[in-house]
């Protein structure tokens, strides 16, 4: 499926969508809601919203020596406490910016919400927050419930 408006063009993967909805004046009109489940409706709305605005996801990196070097807005070099560095190429349509130096927050920006969330999850899976100190990559506002360490017998 190909959506075209004045601001841009988008591709979406849907089965025979034209019998189920129409688009007039950049608004989505659903003809038969019984045939569409909510997941497909939300994907369509996100696809249309991406034509007009950019979506963003804020990530934070917590840990001594953990950092992301931006070669350009598409190529990342990640230092995550391993014996090697990780090179990560962002897919087309998604960029990463580092708004402030000295602060370990990064902003992923893209116009497809599902692809943006998938890239954020891929980065988080490279170094998940560990449960004792909370070090790793996480969403900016995510709260990690920390476990208690070993207790001494004194």
C-alpha positions, 0 to 999 in steps of 0.5 A: 500500500502506498500513501501519498499526501502533500508532505510525503509518501509512505509505504505500508504492508496491509492485506487489500486495504482499499476495501476496508478504508478510504482516505479523504483530506488526510483523514482515515475513514474506516468502512467496516470496523469488524474486519479490522482489528485494533492493531491494524487500525493503530498501525494505519493511524501511526502511518498517517501521523508519520506523514505529518510529524516525526516520532522520537524515542529518548534513550539513556545509557547508565554505566561507567565508561558506557557511551555511544560515538556518532560517526554520522547520524546513521552509524554508531560505535557503542562502548558497552563494557565488552572487550570489543566495540559494536558498530551499529548501522541505523536503518533508512529513515531513522537518525540519532542525535546527542542533544547535550554533551556530558549527558548520557541521553540520546534521541532517536528520530524517525517517521515510522513508529514501528521501525523506530521502536524496533531500533530502540529495542535492538539497541536496548537488547545489546546491553539490557539494564542489569538488576543489581546496579541498573547499568545498561541502555534503557528508555529515558523514563523507564524505572528499573526495580533493583534487586538487593545484593548479598547480605553479610552475616555481621 
